[in-house]
């Protein structure tokens, strides 16, 4: 809905305001009159009408008003409106947000806000920054789009490769938010990844990301038991979606056939190996080592340490973890706690888990960490 409104109005703030007004009207009217046959069409049409009314009241935008259809004309679109149109508009919105005129962090943050519907606090958590910092990034990105007239469109084929990195990062961060428990966002990220892979069929990293998300998403039912988080080793594999795992591996094969050796392809290889009956942890550790070289990411280095521990050397893993500067990262402390627990350093493990518990925001994470503390 927001993507449709941004395309119609060319303004993020006006689109968000109009969407909020439409939902407020629906919340008041629908309980009395019933949900309309096409709720998506009703919301978009109502939002557009409200936006037009507001623009009419703003005399400084009189020139723009003449370019907009009258509310009556917009109402006539109700019967023609197809909710599936929004899907393509969402893809256009991704590329608008990921325009190279914006800094990369602003591109990703704005798309998460506009496309994924994440709150500013959630986006800040994904970036490991404060909410106020993220608010400023979002404001600057919106202002830049407005001031420079960045188009609402999927760029031409010759420009797509240059825009790919930011778009992949956007989709992956949306998926990661879903992986923490918001399954709706996980499915949305996979849908966007599928659209992107269709748009760029010869780009291995697009296929690599899609494979990665599909394989992870196939385990979603086993990752939680009620409100409890379940680790990979303890998951009930009968709950895994084996068909989706097979489909994800087929997409991965396509990425490898295209010569894919980038970060998303390597991550998909790791995810695929972790669904095998017997996981080759030394091989997984080697793939993570390759991924560290590709990305230079301390979070990837943390995952490499986990694989080293799983391969049988928790002491070396702990040494590697203690060299990382990730003091504000939940999983840094929970990983340290787990490694210290395996090394029978209970007091230190308890302190590490306690710090992780302070940083945890979701109920499953908090319950898991509390159980770990109680077990020491």
KAVEN-V253482 format. One record per helix or strand of 2 or more residues. SS is the DSSP state (alpha for helix, beta for strand). FROM is the first residue (numbers start at 1). TO is the last residue. Records with the same first field share a line. If there is no record, write none. Layout:
SS->FROM-TO / FROM-TO
This chain:
alpha->2-9 / 12-33 / 39-57 / 59-65 / 71-76 / 85-97 / 104-114 / 120-127 / 131-148 / 157-179 / 183-199 / 204-217 / 220-222 / 232-234 / 237-239 / 242-257 / 263-273 / 281-295 / 298-310 / 314-322 / 330-342 / 346-359 / 363-375
beta->224-225 / 228-229
